[in-house]
Amino acid sequence: MKITVIGLGYLGATHAVAMAKIGHQVIGLETNEEKLDSLRSGKAGFYEPGLDEALVEQLAAGRLTFQSKHDENTASAELHFICVGTPQNKGSDSANTSYLFSAVRDLAPILHKDALVVGKSTVPVGTAALLTEELNKLVDFDAQLAWNPEFLREGTALEDSLKPDRLVVGVNSQFAEAKLREVFASMISSGVPFIVTDIPTAELVKSAANAFLATKISFINSMAEIAEVSGANASALAEAIGYDERIGNKFLRNGVGFGGGCLPKDIRALTARAEELGVGQAVSYLKEIDQVNLRRRVRVIALLKSELGELSGKKVLVLGAAFKPDSDDIRDSPALDIALLAKKAGAEVIVHDPVSLPGVRSKHPELICVEDLHEAFSGVDAVVLATEWKQYRELDAKSIADTVSNRLVIDGRNVLNVKAWQQAGFKVLALGRTIEGN
Ligand SMILES: NC(=O)c1ccc[n+]([C@@H]2O[C@H](COP(=O)([O-])OP(=O)(O)OC[C@H]3O[C@@H](n4cnc5c(N)ncnc54)[C@H](O)[C@@H]3O)[C@@H](O)[C@H]2O)c1
């Protein structure tokens, strides 16, 4: 099927490649010329394992092309996926849906009546109805719009797009359902559950899934707060309750919490939308979920101060800047926030990250970015492990013991081999538990 994918960021670039990989003829549209040049040269423009290779393969196969504007080429597409951003509005918790409205306004002049518009961005429930209204003002037929929320996880985005846990489509016509069944036919036939709902449910599914995941992480981090003052161990507690199948152990690791371009903004947008709809109390707990999450970052600074006293004149190394391993996404990253909080508290802050330093450098020149991991430890008074990259989990503590000026490490993700670090002479502190043997 000939399709367009509009907006080629983390979601759209991955989706465009995945759709080409399953055999569709894909035209990617992006307003940012720099991103377009990068995509045309076979680079997605962000770090995602396996994506650049798949992009190069699909460009070579001739199934994927990129352009900045609609024309007769995009006019003949049967389906248009909209994947533009829905960031948090400045000064408010609500989502900025203006990019979606621009995208449908751009689309209207070339849209034909047998083409389906499919939103994939994460939106406040009710957005699709407003977009349909907007489209119908601009075309002289009944525009067909559906919603197909995306559940990919950065770090495994391509794999998640090709083999999703489930496909959810919100439709209001048989035509829309048939088109979506056709575009996802290969996935459906390989057994991926295909859930057909009304449009508001499909919009809400994504917000609900992210609210649930954020709640799970903040739940264990709220237990960590209690563990820290009572001598209990939140990591052991997570393991113990996680064996209960009704609870499950995934997303139940205490640490510095969640971040990225989705969970924080999505729980805030859901709260704002529920308030607009007059049912704010239904999700008022999400405000506390957000606060628990943000308090974890402050807790790391408190631990640093409890060991080092005032941070001015102290050198702190933060390991990691991306919000999670295998991603270079620093949006609302706990790791980056911890680095900035330490800087604000007066410390000289060194940041290491295997892939996200270019982004950190351009946005936060006040932080010292060091590419070489071993060099990053030089003369530091404390090390904070903030993103659980494999190379940090597997660090040989002995090899850096003589490089630091003070042997103190804070394990913000509860992933270090505490004994090995202690044997190398480090005092180890962690979130949510008291470490014996320091
Ligand atoms: N990043 C993820 O892991 C992920 C996962 C699931 C859902 N989502 C959702 O997907 C949406 C996009 O997220 P993202 O992380 O890819 O954002 P992003 O900011 O990385 O990408 C959005 C892209 O859209 C482009 N764009 C904006 N307006 C455009 C227009 N009118 N025409 C063409 N291009 C346009 C921007 O230049 C940008 O490249 C959001 O709603 C997000 O919540 C993201």
The ligand as an SDF file (V2000), in Angstrom:
LIG
                    3D

 44 48  0  0  0  0  0  0  0  0999 V2000
    9.1980    8.7350   21.5040 N   0  0  0  0  0  0  0  0  0  0  0  0
    8.5040    7.6500   21.8160 C   0  0  0  0  0  0  0  0  0  0  0  0
    9.0510    6.6600   22.3220 O   0  0  0  0  0  0  0  0  0  0  0  0
    7.0260    7.5780   21.5710 C   0  0  0  0  0  0  0  0  0  0  0  0
    6.3520    6.3590   21.7620 C   0  0  0  0  0  0  0  0  0  0  0  0
    4.9730    6.3030   21.5520 C   0  0  0  0  0  0  0  0  0  0  0  0
    4.2730    7.4720   21.2270 C   0  0  0  0  0  0  0  0  0  0  0  0
    4.9480    8.6350   21.0890 N   0  0  0  0  0  0  0  0  0  0  0  0
    4.1780    9.8300   20.7270 C   0  0  0  0  0  0  0  0  0  0  0  0
    4.4660   10.1100   19.3680 O   0  0  0  0  0  0  0  0  0  0  0  0
    4.4200   11.5160   19.1190 C   0  0  0  0  0  0  0  0  0  0  0  0
    5.7360   11.9470   18.5110 C   0  0  0  0  0  0  0  0  0  0  0  0
    6.7530   11.7240   19.4580 O   0  0  0  0  0  0  0  0  0  0  0  0
    8.2850   11.7950   19.0820 P   0  0  0  0  0  0  0  0  0  0  0  0
    9.0390   11.3740   20.2690 O   0  0  0  0  0  0  0  0  0  0  0  0
    8.5070   11.0960   17.7910 O   0  0  0  0  0  0  0  0  0  0  0  0
    8.4380   13.3880   18.8470 O   0  0  0  0  0  0  0  0  0  0  0  0
    9.5870   14.1630   18.0750 P   0  0  0  0  0  0  0  0  0  0  0  0
    9.5260   15.5450   18.5670 O   0  0  0  0  0  0  0  0  0  0  0  0
   10.8540   13.3770   18.1400 O   0  0  0  0  0  0  0  0  0  0  0  0
    9.1100   14.1250   16.5430 O   0  0  0  0  0  0  0  0  0  0  0  0
    8.0810   14.8810   15.9860 C   0  0  0  0  0  0  0  0  0  0  0  0
    8.4880   15.2810   14.5560 C   0  0  0  0  0  0  0  0  0  0  0  0
    7.3990   15.8410   13.8560 O   0  0  0  0  0  0  0  0  0  0  0  0
    7.8910   16.8850   13.0040 C   0  0  0  0  0  0  0  0  0  0  0  0
    6.7730   17.7400   12.6240 N   0  0  0  0  0  0  0  0  0  0  0  0
    6.0840   18.6270   13.3850 C   0  0  0  0  0  0  0  0  0  0  0  0
    5.0890   19.1770   12.6700 N   0  0  0  0  0  0  0  0  0  0  0  0
    5.1280   18.6240   11.4330 C   0  0  0  0  0  0  0  0  0  0  0  0
    4.3350   18.7620   10.2650 C   0  0  0  0  0  0  0  0  0  0  0  0
    3.2790   19.6030   10.2070 N   0  0  0  0  0  0  0  0  0  0  0  0
    4.6610   18.0400    9.1780 N   0  0  0  0  0  0  0  0  0  0  0  0
    5.7070   17.1910    9.1940 C   0  0  0  0  0  0  0  0  0  0  0  0
    6.5050   17.0190   10.2820 N   0  0  0  0  0  0  0  0  0  0  0  0
    6.2070   17.7120   11.3960 C   0  0  0  0  0  0  0  0  0  0  0  0
    8.9390   17.5510   13.8770 C   0  0  0  0  0  0  0  0  0  0  0  0
    9.8510   18.3350   13.1160 O   0  0  0  0  0  0  0  0  0  0  0  0
    9.5980   16.3400   14.5220 C   0  0  0  0  0  0  0  0  0  0  0  0
   10.6790   15.8450   13.7500 O   0  0  0  0  0  0  0  0  0  0  0  0
    4.1050   12.1590   20.4750 C   0  0  0  0  0  0  0  0  0  0  0  0
    2.7160   12.3310   20.5780 O   0  0  0  0  0  0  0  0  0  0  0  0
    4.5560   11.0910   21.4720 C   0  0  0  0  0  0  0  0  0  0  0  0
    3.9010   11.2000   22.6990 O   0  0  0  0  0  0  0  0  0  0  0  0
    6.3010    8.7240   21.2260 C   0  0  0  0  0  0  0  0  0  0  0  0
  1  2  1  0
  2  3  2  0
  2  4  1  0
  4  5  1  0
  4 44  2  0
  5  6  2  0
  6  7  1  0
  7  8  2  0
  8  9  1  0
  8 44  1  0
  9 10  1  0
  9 42  1  0
 10 11  1  0
 11 12  1  0
 11 40  1  0
 12 13  1  0
 13 14  1  0
 14 15  2  0
 14 16  1  0
 14 17  1  0
 17 18  1  0
 18 19  2  0
 18 20  1  0
 18 21  1  0
 21 22  1  0
 22 23  1  0
 23 24  1  0
 23 38  1  0
 24 25  1  0
 25 26  1  0
 25 36  1  0
 26 27  1  0
 26 35  1  0
 27 28  2  0
 28 29  1  0
 29 30  1  0
 29 35  2  0
 30 31  1  0
 30 32  2  0
 32 33  1  0
 33 34  2  0
 34 35  1  0
 36 37  1  0
 36 38  1  0
 38 39  1  0
 40 41  1  0
 40 42  1  0
 42 43  1  0
M  CHG  2   8   1  16  -1
M  END
$$$$
